[in-house]
Amino acid sequence: MNKAPLHIIILAAGQGTRMRSALPKVLQPLAGRPLLAHVIDSAQALEPAHIHVVVGHGADAVRAAFAGSDVTWVTQTEQLGTGHAVQQAMPAIPNDARVLVLYGDVPLVRPVTLRGLLDASESGCALLSVNAADPVGYGRVVRNNAGHVTAIVEHKDASETQRAIKEVNTGLLAGRADKFAEWLGRLGNDNAQGEYYLTDIVAMAVGDGVAVAGVVADSEAEVAGVNNRAQLAKAERATQQRAADALLAAGVTLADPARLDVRGVVSAGRDVFIDINAVLEGDVSLGDNVRVGPNCYIRNATVAAGSVVHANTVIEDSDIGPDCQIGPFARLRPGSVLKGQNKIGNFVETKKAVLDEGAKAGHLAYLGDATVGKRVNISAGVITCNYDGVNKHPTVIGDDAFVGTDSQLVAPVTLGERAYVAAGSTITKDAPADALTICRARGQKSIDGWNRPSKDKS
């Protein structure tokens, strides 16, 4: 039997004054992405017919941050409580639908938990609760002998017996749209805040003889709201622990799971090792036997099997082939490609540079807008002068070329295969293959028939 279509309402209209920030609360970053993004991810995992996001404070900024997202925006012009916020979305939801209410500042709730809540709502209504270590200040969930929820009693109104209850309400609800519409229409605001509270519909459901199921979340962290910087920091640690646990389960060795930050999606092969204080952002793929040293930052990059990223290295939007050695203290900027068996040493920077197999730059070099052939050696202090103040220009270096220490290659320029550039040269014209090119105080010249240096075998 086909289930009724699922419509998810995400409440994201709050200002978040306790954050003390000009940024709307639901846009505060968690693991490198807005709080609301995590909630939308969980909602989309349920494959709903529609996601309705209720915005209010900073609505333009929130919509702009999620431009192109497959959600419907609903504006709550006055923030008159959670019940009022849900009312704004209900006109677009058919009566035969199922409704799930989430919160844009409760980012860690898992799809598996929400599926359990939806299954329990078949009776008409279900709420998500959690057993709190310290329930003071929270509404207690009161159940009957059959296990159904009979009331939510606020702490200030609870008896001593009720205050001993550890199970508290999270505010997440699911149920039938027709029932929700009816109950929401009966909400009042006769309270100190003058607001319409969504949780008041629980008492209405019980009064109407509708069984209210209670689903208990596995942990407080999963359903914790984020209202201030301290709670945001706790949510960050919980998120990072989840990411670390997932990598450990996939076979990755972490030197210290508490000192890893994942701000995106990481895939890893077998026998990967990640040292302390690594930051992995965006889409990161680590092949078999990859090692990432301490204090490295890798964003939107592929690191193929057998490659080692040494300490304090930055890699952004780059593709690293197999068996490369990178760092320490190296920086690969966007567009860098290492084909394999490459070495990028300390204080080497690349940008839009493609290094073919076996090419290396051991230290203190800059390669920008460069195509570097196989087995090329880039010595210390070499710079591709790719920018003329207006435009960028390419440098092409042929296979087996050697560029001596402290040389400048003024683009556009090409070095032929097996070209040898003497140390301290400023190259402004193409250098031919199989020749020594030297350009010092008396101008550039090429010497044919020279004898290439060979290793001292003594």
N, C-alpha and C positions, 0 to 999 in steps of 0.2 A: 504494500500500500504506500502510495506517494505521500510524503509529509507536506504540510502546508509550507508555502514559501517563507523564508526567513528574512526578516528586516531587522537590521542592527542600528540602534541609535547610540551615538557616542556624544556624551555631554562634554563640550570643550569651550564653554562660554565664560568661565571664571577669570577674574583678573589676576589672582595670585599675588595679593599685596605683600604677603609674608616673604616672597622671593626678593623683594626690594629691587626690582629690575624693570627696565622699560620694555623688556621682551615679554610677550604673553606667556603665561605659565606653561601652556601645552607646547610651546616652542623651545622650552629650556632643553639643553642637550643632555641626552643619556646615551652613553656608548657611541657618541659622535652623531646621533640622530635625534630629532625632536621627540619629546615624550609621546606626542600624538602619533608619530610614525609607528611606534611599537604597538600601540593599541590597534591602529588600522591593520597592521600585519596580522595580529591575532584574529581580528574580525574577518579578514580576507581568507584566512586559512579555513574558515567555516563554510566558505562558498555560498555566501548569502545572495538573495535576490537583489538586495540593495543595502547600502550603508548610508545612513543619514548622520551628518556631523553638525551638531548645534553649536554655533559660534556666537560670541557677543563681544567681549572686550578684545580689542585688537583683531577684529574679524578680518579686516583687509590683509593684515600681515599673515594671518593663519592661512587664508585662502591662497595667497601668493606663494607661501612656502610649499603648498601641496598642489600647485598648478598642474593640471594633467592627471591628477588622481581620479580614480573611478569612484567618486563619492558625490553625494548630493549635499549642498550646503544649506543649512537652515539657520536663519538669524533670530536670535532672542534679543530683541531691542532693549528690554528691561530684564535685569537678572532678579527674578522673583522666586528663585528656588528650583530644586531639581524637578519637582513635579511640573512646574510651569515650563521648564525647558523641554521635557518630554512631550508636553502638550503641543509645542510648536511643530514637532515632527509628525505627530499622529495623523493629520489630515491626508498625508501622502501615502499612508500605509493601509492596504485593504483589510477589511474586517476578518478575512479568513486566514490572515498571515500569523506567523509566530513572531514575537518581538523579544529582542534581547537588548538590555540597556547596559552600556559600558561607560566608563569615565576616562576622559583624556588624560587625567593625572594619576591613573592606576595602570602603569605600563607593563607590569610583569605577569599579569594573569595569562595562563597558558591556554592554547586551544583545547587541549585535552580536558581541562577543567571546565571550560565553557561548554564543551559537548555534553559533559555530565549534567551541567545545569539545564541545558536544553532538553535532554532526555527526561529529566525530573519534572519539567514544566508541562508535560503532557496532561497532567491533572488540571491544569488551568493557570497555575502560578508556582514559581520556585524562586528562592533567594539563595544567594551565596553567603556563607558565613565562614568564620574561622575561630579556632580555639586560641585565645589570646593569653600570653603569659601574664600580662597585666591589663585586665579589661576595664580599668577605671576610665570613665569618661565615654565609654562606648555603649551603644544600645544592646541590651542582652536579648538573646533569642530564646524565647520560652516555647517549649514543645509539650504536646500531650503524650499520653501513654502510647499512642500509635506512632509517635515520632514526627507527627506533623507540627508545623509551626503554628502556634496560636496567638503569639503577640511578639512585638519588639518593644521592650521597655527601656526607656532612656535611663541612664545612670541616676540622675537626680530624682527620678520617680520610682526607682526600684526599691523593693523591700530588702531586708538583710538577706533573706533566702535567695532572692533574685540576683543580688549583687555577688553572690557566691558562684553564679554561673559564669563559666569561662567562655562560652560560645557567644560571639558578638557578630553583629550585622556588618556587611561590607558595602551594602547599597546596590550591588549588582543583582538585577532581576530579569526573569524571563517568563513569558506566558503568552496567552492568546490575545491577539490584537483587539478583538471585540470587547473582551473583558477589560483590558487596559483602558480602552477609550471610555468605557462606562465609568470605571473607578476614577479616572483622571477628571472626568466631568463633575464628580462629586467632591473633589478636593476643596478644602477650605484653608484659609491662612490665619486662623485664630490662634496665633502664637506670638511669642515675644519678638520674633524677627519679621513677622508679617509675610512669611513666605509659604509657598506651596511645596510640601515635602513629598517626594515620590514614595518613600517608605510607608506613608500613611495608607497606601492602597493595600498593604498586608492586612491591616485590621478590617478593611472593607471586604476583602476576599473571605476572611474567616467569618465575618458577619453574614455573608451571602452563602455560607455553607460550601465554599470552594476550598478544597484541600490545598494547603500551601506546603510545598516540599522544601526542605532545607538541605542544601549540599554544602559540605564542609571542605574548604580548600586545604591543601596539604600543608601550607606554611603561611605565616604572617607576611613574610617577604613578598609572596606572590600577589597578595591583595593590598599591599601597603600603598596608601596615597602619598603623593609628593606635593607638599605644600610649602616647604622652605628649603633652604640650602642644605641643612643637615640631613633631611629626608632624601634629598636628591643625591647626596653623597652615599647614603646607605643603599639607595637603589642602584647606583653605579657599581658598588662593590658586589651586590647580589647579581647584577647582570654579568659582570666579569667572571664571577664564580661559575655561572652557568656556561659561559663560553669556554672557560678552562676545563670544566668537567666534560664538555662535549669533545674537546681536543684530546683529553686524556683517554676517553672512551674510544676514540678513533686510533689510538696507538701512538700519539705524540708524547714525547718526553718533555716536561716543563721543569726547568730548574727550580722554579718556585711559582706555583699556580696563583699565588696572591700578588705576584709582580708581573702581570701580563695584562695588556689592554687590547681588546678586540673591538674594533669600531666598524664592523662590516661583516663580510662572509669570508671565512677561511676554510679552504680545503687542503688536506695534507695527505701525502703518501705514507709509506711505511718508514719507520725508524727515523722520523724527523725529531730534531732536538731544538728547543727554543730556550735561550738563556733569559736571565732576568731583565725586566724593564723594557721588553720589546713592545712596540705599538704596531698593530696590524690594522690597517684601515681600508675600507672599500672592499674590492674583490681581490683576494690574495690567494694564490695557489702555490703550494710548496711540494715539490716532488720528493720521491724516495731519497732518504739519506741526506736531505738538506739540513744544514746547521745554521742557526741564526744566533749570532753572538749577543752580548749584553748591550742594552741601550740603543737598539736599532729601531728605525722607523721605516716601515714598508707600506706603501699605499698603491692599490690598483696595479699589482705586479704579479708576474709569473716567475718563479724561481725553479728551474728544472733540476732533475735528479743529480745528486752528488755535489751540488754547488754549496759554497760556504760564504755566508755573509758575516764578516768579522765585526768586531765591536764598533759602536758609534757610527754606523753607516746609515745613510738616508737613500731610499730608493722610491721613486715616484713614477707611476705610469710607464713602466719599463718591462722588458721581456728578457729574462736571464736564461741563457741556455745551460746545457749540462756541464758539470765539472768546472765551474768558474770559481775564482777566488776574488772576493770583493772586500775592500777595506783593509785595515780599519780606517775610520775617518774618511770614507769615500762618499761622494754624492752623485747619484744617477738621477738626472732630471728627466722630465717627460720626453718620450720618444727615443730613449736609449734602448739599444738592442745588442745583446751579446750572443753570438751564435754558438759559442761553446769553447771550453778550454781557454777562456780568457782570464786575464789578471788585471784588475783595477785596484791599484794600491792606495796607500794613504795620501790624503789630500789631492786626489784626482777627482775632477768634476766632468761629467759628460752631459750633453743636451742634444737631442735629435742626432745622436751618433750611433752608427751601426758598425760594430766591430766583428769582422769575420773570424772564423775559428783560429784560435791560437794567438790572436793579436793581444798585446798587453801594453799597459801604461802603468809603470811601477809606482810612481809618486810625483806629486807636485806638477800636475798637468791639467790643461783644459782642452776638451774636445767638443766643439759645438758645430752643428750642421756638417758633420763629417761622415764620410764613408771610408772605412779603414779595412784594408785587405787582410788576407790570411797571414799569420805569423809576423805581422808588423810589430816593430818595437818603437814605442814612444818613450823617449827618455825624460828625465826630470826637467821641469821648467818649460816644457813645450806648450805652446798656445796656438790654437787655430783662431786667427783674427777674423771672425766671421761677420762682424758688424761694422759697417762703414759710417755709422751715425744715422743712417736712414733705413737701409735694407740689410737683410741677412744674406750671406753668400756661402756656397758650399766649398768644402775641401775634400778632394778624393786622393787617397793614398793607396797605391797598388800593392799587390802581394809581396811579402818579404822585404818591404822597404824598412829603412832605419832612419829615425829622426833624432839627431844628436841633441845633447843637453842645451837648454836655454835657447831653443830656436823658436822663431815665430813664422807661422805659415799664413801669409796674408791672402785671404780668399777674395775672389775665386782663384783657386790654384789646384793643380794636379801634380802628384808625384808618381812617376812611372814605377813599374814593377822592379823591385830590387834597387830602387833609387836609394842613395845614401846621402843624407844631409849632415854636413859637418856641424859640430857644436857651435853655438853662438851665431847661427846664420839667420838672417831675415829674408825669407823666400817670398818674392813678389811675382815671379814668373814660374811657369811650369818647369819642373825638374825632370829630365829624361830618365828612362830606365837604364839600369846597369851603369850609372855614372855617379861620381862623387860631385855633389853640388855644394859650393861654399860661397857665402856672401857675408863678408865682414867689412872692414873699413874701406877697402878699395873696390867694392862692387862685386856682383855675383858672376861666377863663371862655372862652367861644367868641364870636368876633366875626363876625357874618354880613356879607356884602357888602364884605368887605375886598378890596383890590387886591393880587393876587399879584405879587411882584417880577418884573421883566423884565430881560433883559440890557442893559447899558449899551452902546449902539451908537456912542458917541462915540469 
